[in-house]
Amino acid sequence: MKKVKSLLSYVVLGMVFIAFNCFGAVKTTTGSAGGFGGPVTLEVVTEGEKIKDLKVVSHKETSHLMDRAFPVIRERILEAQSPVVDSVSGASFTSFAVKKVVADVMKKEGKDFGRITFKTKAPEQPAMIGESVNTDIVIIGGGPAGLAAAISAKEAGAKDVMIVEKLDILSGNGKFDMNFFDMINSKAQKANGINDSIEAFIKDKSNPRDTAERTRVQAEGAYVLDDWLRGMGINLNYNYGLRNHMAEADAYAGAHIQDGLERKVKELDVDVRTGTKGLDFIMKDGKVTGVKVQKKNVTYDINAKAVIVATGGFSANKALLAKYAPGSERVETSNQMGATGDFVPVFEKNKMKMENMEVLSVFKMIISKTRDLTGAGDGFILVNKNGERFIDETQSGLPMAYTILDQPESKVFYIYDQNLYESAYRLKKHVGQGLHVKADTLEELADKFEIPKDKLIATVETFNKGVRGEEKDPFRKEPFTREFKKQGPYYGVQVESAIHMTKGGVAANEKAEVLYEDGKVVEGLYAAGEVTNTSAAYSGAVVFGRVAGKSAAEFVKNR
């Protein structure tokens, strides 16, 4: 009998051992992989071969990008029980890091998903046609113009409002911006003793690319914009340079604005469909009655009483740049990857009016590695890999962009001293993030950039002599006003110029109604932001997003 009991005990223990190995205990493993800004460290919670959860331990990604992207990639991996999933569009490097960590951890747990690369994605699915859906207003594009349009449409009484965004996260390029400019009558301006006005705005901002009517509407919208934003908890408390605004003196405007707009869209119960690309208009008798869209492998129609296009510009589309501004396709963009001008051929096919397509906004300097806008003020030099200046640093635009690209190996370094560092928040932030190099001496800085020390020292000395008036500056008619300090620390970063925005686009009137080539209004179609022909930028996108939303809501109400 004792032998039987002993045998039974061994059987039970064996079954427990098998069960433990089949299902496993809950285990938390930490792993790291390189993201865009540096290591992404995660906790991967597993139970045998099952992925139970993913948690962020630390990262060096842009926080407002990580906060949007991680929940999406986490959900995809948990649902698929695999790191072989599509990356979050707009956050490819971050997605790759997360997938790599999961793959490495699961391999140790006995489940090998193979080599994870930057191109790893979910298995292809067969193309399908989905069922049509109906709404009052559909907005194509979830950047600042699209979000403002959705909020404004809801405020104007529209019941069913939908946003489709081709990327997997909202907010376009606005979330990266330091400055929200061209806003007037703000609390921050008043605190600075600035009494700005609509008429002063119109005088300063009148541009032959805009009609007088659109300029006035922009001015009137800019005048009430601060109150509207503050009503959503978006407080831009720091004003500088007349009409420039940040959240605070040490906090960018973009992330704060976009967080608030997204929060309000959710509060208003707007139907937001990310990962959904607009393909074409649905048209009937010259009127726009909806849009054809695609989400992954499924294509379907959205029937709408009004359509608002807020898809941004085309600075990330080399083919369109080559077509409209030949040569500019050589230049990198600082805009987000979704700025590919998807609706440019759609507008053209339907004979809608396109204007000023060759006009570009070129930002003087971005960090070559990360594409962050960088630089500030007076008292810097640009040197090539030989440690030599090569241009008047006050230049800008495409000529400067081409000159930088034509330097040896296209390597150019933005060099500055402690005085400039202390005068500019953007520089302080980039140094703090490790994006700029810091060195105690010019010799050390030269070593870090692998440029000749003697050449860099001689270049700085010649620069300083020009400032002091001891000899003519070799590149400038008028020298800079501030010398380089004789003692460090010194700072630098590899830079290039970038196309920040395309300024041409589809023509829209002061009501944000899109126009045909003959000047007639396209019934049911509105546009706002960089997709339109406009001299305005970030704040203008929000202003005309509000105009488009209100106009579309009134159109729907009066049908």
C-alpha positions as CSV (number, residue, x, y, z in Angstrom):
1,M,0.0,0.0,0.0
2,K,2.9,2.3,0.9
3,K,4.4,1.6,-2.5
4,V,1.1,2.5,-4.3
5,K,1.0,5.8,-2.3
6,S,4.6,6.6,-3.2
7,L,4.0,5.9,-6.8
8,L,0.9,8.1,-6.8
9,S,2.9,10.9,-5.2
10,Y,5.4,10.7,-7.9
11,V,2.7,10.9,-10.5
12,V,1.1,14.0,-8.9
13,L,4.5,15.7,-8.6
14,G,5.2,14.8,-12.3
15,M,1.9,16.3,-13.3
16,V,2.7,19.5,-11.3
17,F,6.1,19.7,-12.9
18,I,4.6,19.3,-16.4
19,A,1.9,21.9,-15.7
20,F,4.5,24.3,-14.4
21,N,6.7,23.9,-17.5
22,C,3.7,24.1,-19.8
23,F,2.1,27.2,-18.4
24,G,5.0,28.6,-16.3
25,A,5.1,31.0,-13.4
26,V,4.4,34.7,-14.0
27,K,7.8,36.2,-14.6
28,T,9.0,39.8,-15.2
29,T,12.1,40.3,-17.3
30,T,13.8,43.6,-18.1
31,G,15.3,44.2,-21.5
32,S,16.6,47.1,-23.6
33,A,17.0,48.0,-27.3
34,G,18.0,51.2,-29.2
35,G,15.2,53.6,-30.1
36,F,15.4,56.9,-31.9
37,G,16.9,58.9,-29.0
38,G,18.7,56.1,-27.1
39,P,17.9,52.9,-25.2
40,V,14.3,51.9,-24.6
41,T,14.1,49.7,-21.4
42,L,11.0,47.6,-20.8
43,E,9.6,45.1,-18.3
44,V,8.2,42.1,-20.2
45,V,5.7,40.1,-18.0
46,T,5.4,36.5,-19.2
47,E,3.7,33.3,-18.2
48,G,5.6,30.5,-20.0
49,E,5.3,31.4,-23.6
50,K,2.4,33.8,-23.1
51,I,3.1,37.6,-23.1
52,K,1.1,39.0,-20.2
53,D,2.1,42.7,-20.2
54,L,4.7,45.3,-21.3
55,K,5.7,48.2,-19.1
56,V,8.1,51.1,-19.8
57,V,11.0,51.4,-17.3
58,S,12.9,54.2,-19.0
59,H,13.5,55.7,-22.4
60,K,15.1,58.7,-24.2
61,E,12.4,59.1,-26.9
62,T,10.5,62.3,-27.3
63,S,8.0,61.9,-24.4
64,H,4.9,63.1,-26.3
65,L,5.7,60.6,-29.1
66,M,6.4,57.7,-26.7
67,D,3.2,58.5,-24.8
68,R,1.1,58.2,-27.9
69,A,3.0,55.3,-29.6
70,F,3.7,52.9,-26.8
71,P,0.0,52.1,-25.9
72,V,-0.6,51.2,-29.6
73,I,2.4,48.9,-30.1
74,R,1.8,47.3,-26.7
75,E,-1.8,46.5,-27.7
76,R,-0.7,45.0,-31.0
77,I,1.9,42.8,-29.4
78,L,-0.4,41.5,-26.7
79,E,-3.2,40.8,-29.1
80,A,-1.0,39.0,-31.6
81,Q,1.1,37.4,-28.8
82,S,4.0,38.2,-31.0
83,P,6.5,41.0,-31.8
84,V,5.9,40.3,-35.5
85,V,3.4,43.2,-35.8
86,D,3.2,46.5,-37.8
87,S,5.1,49.4,-36.3
88,V,3.3,52.5,-35.2
89,S,3.4,54.8,-38.1
90,G,5.1,58.0,-37.1
91,A,7.1,56.1,-34.4
92,S,9.0,53.5,-36.4
93,F,12.2,53.6,-34.3
94,T,10.4,53.4,-31.0
95,S,8.3,50.5,-32.3
96,F,11.3,48.6,-33.5
97,A,12.9,49.0,-30.0
98,V,9.8,47.6,-28.3
99,K,9.5,44.7,-30.7
100,K,13.2,43.9,-30.3
101,V,13.0,43.8,-26.5
102,V,10.0,41.4,-26.6
103,A,11.6,39.1,-29.2
104,D,14.8,38.9,-27.1
105,V,12.9,38.1,-23.9
106,M,10.7,35.5,-25.5
107,K,13.6,33.8,-27.1
108,K,15.0,33.2,-23.6
109,E,11.6,31.8,-22.6
110,G,11.9,29.3,-25.4
111,K,9.9,30.9,-28.1
112,D,11.9,32.2,-31.1
113,F,10.2,34.7,-33.4
114,G,13.2,35.0,-35.6
115,R,15.3,38.1,-36.3
116,I,13.4,41.3,-35.7
117,T,14.5,44.1,-38.1
118,F,13.4,47.6,-38.8
119,K,11.2,46.3,-41.6
120,T,9.5,43.6,-39.5
121,K,5.7,43.8,-39.9
122,A,2.6,41.7,-39.5
123,P,1.8,39.1,-42.2
124,E,0.0,40.5,-45.3
125,Q,-3.8,40.1,-45.3
126,P,-5.9,39.8,-48.5
127,A,-7.5,43.0,-49.7
128,M,-11.1,43.4,-48.6
129,I,-14.0,45.9,-49.2
130,G,-15.7,47.0,-46.0
131,E,-19.2,48.3,-45.4
132,S,-19.8,52.0,-46.0
133,V,-20.4,54.2,-43.0
134,N,-22.3,57.5,-42.7
135,T,-21.5,60.7,-40.8
136,D,-22.3,64.4,-40.9
137,I,-18.7,65.7,-41.2
138,V,-15.6,63.7,-41.9
139,I,-12.2,65.4,-41.4
140,I,-9.2,63.9,-43.2
141,G,-6.1,64.5,-41.1
142,G,-5.6,64.6,-37.3
143,G,-3.1,67.4,-36.9
144,P,-3.7,70.8,-35.4
145,A,-6.0,72.0,-38.2
146,G,-8.0,68.7,-38.2
147,L,-8.4,68.6,-34.4
148,A,-9.4,72.3,-34.3
149,A,-12.0,71.7,-37.1
150,A,-13.5,68.7,-35.2
151,I,-13.9,70.8,-32.0
152,S,-15.3,73.8,-33.8
153,A,-17.8,71.6,-35.7
154,K,-19.0,70.1,-32.5
155,E,-19.2,73.5,-30.8
156,A,-21.3,74.7,-33.8
157,G,-23.8,72.0,-33.3
158,A,-22.7,69.2,-35.6
159,K,-23.7,65.8,-34.1
160,D,-21.7,63.2,-35.9
161,V,-18.1,64.2,-36.5
162,M,-15.4,61.8,-37.6
163,I,-11.6,62.2,-37.9
164,V,-9.6,59.8,-40.1
165,E,-5.8,59.9,-39.7
166,K,-3.5,57.8,-41.8
167,L,-0.8,57.5,-39.1
168,D,-1.4,55.5,-36.0
169,I,-1.1,58.5,-33.7
170,L,-2.6,62.0,-33.9
171,S,-1.3,65.5,-33.9
172,G,0.9,65.8,-37.0
173,N,4.0,68.0,-36.7
174,G,2.5,70.4,-34.2
175,K,3.4,68.3,-31.2
176,F,7.1,69.0,-31.8
177,D,6.9,72.8,-32.1
178,M,8.5,75.1,-29.5
179,N,6.7,78.2,-30.7
180,F,3.1,79.0,-31.3
181,F,3.4,82.3,-33.1
182,D,1.1,84.9,-34.7
183,M,-1.4,85.0,-31.8
184,I,-2.6,88.4,-30.5
185,N,-4.6,89.7,-27.6
186,S,-3.2,87.0,-25.4
187,K,-3.0,87.2,-21.6
188,A,0.8,86.6,-21.9
189,Q,1.1,89.6,-24.3
190,K,-0.9,91.8,-21.9
191,A,1.3,90.7,-19.0
192,N,4.3,91.9,-21.1
193,G,2.5,95.3,-21.7
194,I,1.8,94.5,-25.4
195,N,-1.4,95.9,-26.7
196,D,-1.8,94.2,-30.1
197,S,-4.7,94.6,-32.5
198,I,-6.4,93.1,-35.5
199,E,-5.5,96.0,-37.7
200,A,-1.8,95.8,-36.6
201,F,-1.8,92.1,-37.4
202,I,-3.3,92.7,-40.9
203,K,-0.7,95.4,-41.6
204,D,2.1,93.1,-40.6
205,K,0.8,89.9,-42.2
206,S,-0.7,91.0,-45.5
207,N,0.8,88.8,-48.2
208,P,0.2,88.6,-51.9
209,R,-0.3,84.8,-51.5
210,D,-3.4,85.4,-49.4
211,T,-6.6,87.4,-50.2
212,A,-7.4,90.4,-48.0
213,E,-10.4,88.5,-46.8
214,R,-8.4,85.5,-45.6
215,T,-5.9,87.8,-43.9
216,R,-8.7,89.6,-42.0
217,V,-10.3,86.3,-40.9
218,Q,-6.9,85.0,-39.7
219,A,-6.4,88.2,-37.7
220,E,-9.9,88.0,-36.2
221,G,-9.3,84.4,-35.3
222,A,-5.9,85.1,-33.8
223,Y,-7.5,87.8,-31.6
224,V,-9.8,85.3,-29.8
225,L,-7.5,82.2,-30.0
226,D,-6.0,82.5,-26.6
227,D,-9.4,82.6,-24.9
228,W,-10.5,79.6,-26.9
229,L,-7.4,77.6,-26.0
230,R,-7.6,78.5,-22.3
231,G,-11.2,77.3,-22.3
232,M,-9.7,73.8,-22.9
233,G,-7.0,74.2,-20.3
234,I,-4.3,75.1,-22.9
235,N,-2.5,78.0,-21.3
236,L,0.3,79.6,-23.2
237,N,1.8,81.7,-20.4
238,Y,5.1,82.8,-22.0
239,N,5.2,85.5,-24.7
240,Y,8.3,86.8,-26.4
241,G,9.2,88.6,-29.7
242,L,5.7,90.3,-29.9
243,R,3.5,87.4,-31.0
244,N,5.5,84.3,-30.1
245,H,4.2,82.0,-27.4
246,M,5.3,79.0,-25.4
247,A,3.6,77.1,-22.6
248,E,6.1,78.4,-20.2
249,A,9.6,79.9,-20.5
250,D,11.0,76.4,-20.2
251,A,8.2,74.4,-21.9
252,Y,7.4,74.0,-25.6
253,A,4.0,75.1,-26.9
254,G,3.4,72.2,-29.3
255,A,3.1,69.2,-26.9
256,H,0.9,71.2,-24.6
257,I,-1.5,72.4,-27.3
258,Q,-1.8,69.0,-29.0
259,D,-2.5,67.2,-25.7
260,G,-5.3,69.7,-25.0
261,L,-6.8,69.4,-28.4
262,E,-6.8,65.6,-28.3
263,R,-8.3,65.7,-24.8
264,K,-11.1,67.9,-26.0
265,V,-11.8,65.8,-29.1
266,K,-12.2,62.8,-26.8
267,E,-14.4,64.7,-24.4
268,L,-16.7,65.7,-27.3
269,D,-17.0,62.1,-28.4
270,V,-15.6,62.6,-31.9
271,D,-15.2,59.3,-33.8
272,V,-11.4,59.1,-34.3
273,R,-10.1,56.5,-36.7
274,T,-6.3,56.3,-36.7
275,G,-4.3,54.1,-39.2
276,T,-7.0,55.1,-41.7
277,K,-5.8,56.7,-44.9
278,G,-7.9,59.0,-47.1
279,L,-7.7,57.8,-50.8
280,D,-10.1,59.8,-52.9
281,F,-13.3,61.9,-52.8
282,I,-16.7,60.5,-53.4
283,M,-18.3,63.0,-55.8
284,K,-21.7,63.4,-57.3
285,D,-22.5,66.2,-59.8
286,G,-19.5,68.2,-58.9
287,K,-20.2,68.0,-55.2
288,V,-18.1,66.2,-52.6
289,T,-20.3,63.6,-50.7
290,G,-17.7,61.6,-48.8
291,V,-14.3,60.0,-48.9
292,K,-12.9,56.6,-49.8
293,V,-10.5,55.3,-47.1
294,Q,-8.3,52.4,-46.3
295,K,-7.4,50.8,-42.9
296,K,-4.8,48.1,-43.3
297,N,-6.2,45.7,-46.0
298,V,-9.8,47.0,-45.8
299,T,-11.1,49.8,-48.1
300,Y,-14.5,51.4,-47.5
301,D,-16.5,54.5,-48.1
302,I,-17.4,57.2,-45.6
303,N,-20.5,59.0,-46.8
304,A,-20.7,62.5,-45.4
305,K,-22.6,65.7,-45.7
306,A,-19.4,67.7,-45.6
307,V,-15.7,66.9,-45.9
308,I,-12.8,68.8,-44.4
309,V,-9.2,68.1,-45.7
310,A,-6.4,68.8,-43.2
311,T,-3.8,66.4,-44.5
312,G,-0.8,68.8,-44.3
313,G,1.8,69.6,-47.0
314,F,4.2,67.5,-49.1
315,S,7.6,68.3,-47.8
316,A,8.2,64.5,-47.2
317,N,7.4,63.6,-50.8
318,K,10.5,63.8,-52.9
319,A,8.6,63.2,-56.2
320,L,6.3,66.2,-55.6
321,L,9.2,68.4,-54.4
322,A,11.0,67.5,-57.6
323,K,7.9,68.3,-59.7
324,Y,7.1,71.7,-58.1
325,A,10.4,73.0,-56.8
326,P,13.1,71.1,-58.8
327,G,16.3,70.6,-56.8
328,S,14.6,70.9,-53.4
329,E,14.2,67.1,-53.3
330,R,17.9,67.0,-52.2
331,V,16.9,68.7,-48.9
332,E,15.8,66.8,-45.8
333,T,12.5,67.8,-44.2
334,S,11.9,68.7,-40.5
335,N,8.2,67.9,-41.0
336,Q,6.6,64.6,-39.9
337,M,6.6,61.5,-42.1
338,G,2.9,61.9,-43.0
339,A,3.5,65.1,-45.0
340,T,3.4,63.4,-48.3
341,G,0.7,65.4,-50.1
342,D,-1.7,62.5,-50.6
343,F,-4.5,64.7,-51.9
344,V,-2.5,66.8,-54.3
345,P,-3.2,64.4,-57.2
346,V,-6.8,64.1,-56.0
347,F,-7.3,67.9,-56.1
348,E,-5.6,68.1,-59.5
349,K,-7.7,65.2,-61.0
350,N,-10.9,67.0,-60.0
351,K,-9.7,70.4,-61.4
352,M,-9.5,72.1,-58.1
353,K,-7.4,75.2,-57.9
354,M,-3.7,74.8,-56.8
355,E,-1.6,77.8,-56.1
356,N,2.1,78.6,-55.2
357,M,3.1,75.0,-55.2
358,E,6.8,76.0,-55.6
359,V,6.9,78.1,-52.4
360,L,8.7,76.4,-49.5
361,S,9.5,77.4,-45.9
362,V,13.1,76.4,-45.2
363,F,14.3,76.2,-41.6
364,K,17.9,77.2,-41.3
365,M,19.1,74.4,-39.1
366,I,18.0,71.0,-37.9
367,I,20.0,68.4,-36.0
368,S,21.2,66.0,-38.8
369,K,20.6,62.9,-36.7
370,T,17.2,63.6,-35.2
371,R,15.7,66.3,-37.4
372,D,14.9,68.5,-34.4
373,L,14.8,72.2,-35.1
374,T,17.8,73.8,-33.4
375,G,19.9,77.0,-33.2
376,A,19.3,80.4,-31.8
377,G,20.5,84.0,-31.7
378,D,23.7,85.8,-32.4
379,G,27.2,84.6,-31.7
380,F,27.6,81.2,-33.5
381,I,29.6,79.9,-36.4
382,L,29.1,77.2,-39.0
383,V,32.1,75.2,-39.9
384,N,32.7,72.2,-42.2
385,K,34.6,69.1,-41.5
386,N,37.8,71.0,-42.2
387,G,37.0,73.4,-39.3
388,E,36.5,76.3,-41.7
389,R,33.7,78.7,-42.2
390,F,32.1,78.6,-45.6
391,I,29.1,80.9,-45.6
392,D,27.5,84.1,-44.2
393,E,25.6,82.5,-41.3
394,T,22.8,85.0,-41.6
395,Q,21.8,83.4,-45.0
396,S,18.8,81.1,-45.2
397,G,16.5,79.3,-47.6
398,L,17.4,76.8,-50.3
399,P,20.7,78.5,-51.3
400,M,22.0,77.9,-47.7
401,A,20.6,74.3,-47.8
402,Y,22.4,73.5,-51.0
403,T,25.7,75.1,-49.8
404,I,25.6,72.9,-46.6
405,L,25.0,69.8,-48.7
406,D,27.9,70.7,-51.0
407,Q,30.4,70.8,-48.1
408,P,32.9,67.9,-47.8
409,E,30.8,64.8,-46.8
410,S,27.9,67.2,-46.3
411,K,29.1,67.6,-42.7
412,V,28.5,71.0,-41.1
413,F,28.7,71.9,-37.4
414,Y,26.9,74.6,-35.5
415,I,29.4,75.9,-32.9
416,Y,28.6,78.2,-30.0
417,D,29.7,79.3,-26.5
418,Q,28.3,79.7,-23.0
419,N,26.8,83.1,-23.7
420,L,24.6,81.8,-26.4
421,Y,23.8,78.7,-24.4
422,E,22.5,80.8,-21.5
423,S,20.4,83.0,-23.8
424,A,18.3,80.3,-25.5
425,Y,16.0,77.7,-23.9
426,R,16.1,75.5,-27.1
427,L,19.9,75.1,-26.8
428,K,19.7,74.3,-23.1
429,K,17.1,71.6,-23.8
430,H,19.1,70.0,-26.6
431,V,22.3,70.0,-24.5
432,G,20.3,68.4,-21.6
433,Q,18.9,65.8,-23.9
434,G,22.4,64.9,-25.1
435,L,21.7,66.0,-28.6
436,H,24.4,68.7,-28.6
437,V,28.1,68.0,-27.7
438,K,29.6,69.9,-24.8
439,A,33.4,70.4,-24.3
440,D,35.6,72.4,-22.0
441,T,37.9,73.7,-24.8
442,L,37.8,74.2,-28.5
443,E,40.4,71.6,-28.9
444,E,38.2,69.0,-27.1
445,L,35.2,70.1,-29.2
446,A,37.3,69.6,-32.4
447,D,38.3,66.1,-31.3
448,K,34.7,65.2,-30.7
449,F,33.7,66.2,-34.2
450,E,36.9,64.9,-35.7
451,I,37.8,68.2,-37.3
452,P,41.3,69.8,-37.2
453,K,42.0,71.6,-33.9
454,D,44.3,74.2,-35.3
455,K,41.8,75.1,-38.1
456,L,38.9,75.5,-35.6
457,I,40.9,77.7,-33.3
458,A,42.1,79.9,-36.2
459,T,38.5,80.1,-37.5
460,V,37.2,81.3,-34.1
461,E,40.0,83.9,-33.8
462,T,39.3,85.3,-37.3
463,F,35.6,85.5,-36.4
464,N,36.4,87.4,-33.2
465,K,38.6,89.8,-35.0
466,G,35.8,90.6,-37.4
467,V,33.5,91.3,-34.4
468,R,36.1,93.6,-32.9
469,G,36.6,95.4,-36.2
470,E,40.2,94.4,-36.4
471,E,39.8,92.9,-39.8
472,K,36.9,92.4,-42.3
473,D,34.8,89.3,-41.7
474,P,35.5,87.0,-44.7
475,F,31.9,86.1,-45.2
476,R,29.7,88.9,-43.9
477,K,29.3,92.5,-44.8
478,E,28.4,93.3,-41.2
479,P,30.0,91.0,-38.6
480,F,28.1,89.4,-35.7
481,T,27.9,91.6,-32.6
482,R,29.1,89.1,-30.0
483,E,32.5,87.5,-29.8
484,F,33.1,83.9,-28.8
485,K,34.3,83.7,-25.2
486,K,37.9,83.0,-24.7
487,Q,37.1,80.3,-22.2
488,G,34.8,77.3,-22.4
489,P,32.6,75.5,-22.2
490,Y,31.8,75.3,-25.9
491,Y,29.0,73.5,-27.6
492,G,28.2,72.1,-31.0
493,V,26.1,69.8,-33.2
494,Q,26.0,68.6,-36.8
495,V,23.3,70.4,-38.7
496,E,21.7,70.9,-42.0
497,S,18.9,73.0,-43.4
498,A,15.5,71.5,-43.9
499,I,12.2,72.1,-45.7
500,H,9.9,72.8,-42.7
501,M,6.7,73.4,-44.7
502,T,5.3,73.6,-48.2
503,K,3.4,76.9,-48.5
504,G,1.4,76.2,-51.7
505,G,-1.7,74.0,-51.9
506,V,-5.3,73.9,-52.8
507,A,-7.1,77.3,-52.9
508,A,-9.6,78.0,-50.2
509,N,-11.6,81.2,-49.5
510,E,-12.1,83.0,-46.2
511,K,-14.8,80.5,-45.2
512,A,-12.3,77.6,-45.8
513,E,-14.4,76.5,-48.8
514,V,-12.3,74.8,-51.5
515,L,-12.4,76.4,-55.0
516,Y,-12.4,74.9,-58.5
517,E,-10.0,76.3,-61.1
518,D,-12.7,78.6,-62.4
519,G,-13.1,80.1,-58.9
520,K,-16.4,78.4,-58.1
521,V,-16.9,76.8,-54.7
522,V,-16.7,73.0,-54.4
523,E,-19.9,72.3,-52.6
524,G,-19.4,70.2,-49.4
525,L,-15.6,70.5,-49.4
526,Y,-13.4,72.6,-46.9
527,A,-9.7,72.7,-46.2
528,A,-7.4,74.1,-43.5
529,G,-3.8,74.1,-42.6
530,E,-0.7,73.3,-44.7
531,V,-2.8,71.5,-47.4
532,T,-4.0,74.9,-48.5
533,N,-2.2,77.8,-50.2
534,T,-1.4,80.0,-47.3
535,S,1.3,82.2,-45.8
536,A,0.2,81.2,-42.3
537,A,1.6,78.4,-40.2
538,Y,0.8,76.7,-36.9
539,S,-1.6,79.2,-35.4
540,G,-3.1,79.8,-38.8
541,A,-3.8,76.1,-39.1
542,V,-5.7,76.2,-35.9
543,V,-7.6,79.4,-36.8
544,F,-8.7,78.1,-40.2
545,G,-9.4,74.7,-38.7
546,R,-11.9,76.4,-36.5
547,V,-13.3,78.3,-39.6
548,A,-13.6,75.1,-41.6
549,G,-15.4,73.3,-38.7
550,K,-17.9,76.1,-38.2
551,S,-18.5,76.5,-42.0
552,A,-19.0,72.8,-42.5
553,A,-21.4,72.6,-39.5
554,E,-23.5,75.5,-40.9
555,F,-23.5,73.9,-44.3
556,V,-24.8,70.6,-42.8
557,K,-27.4,72.4,-40.7
558,N,-28.8,74.3,-43.8
559,R,-29.0,71.4,-46.2
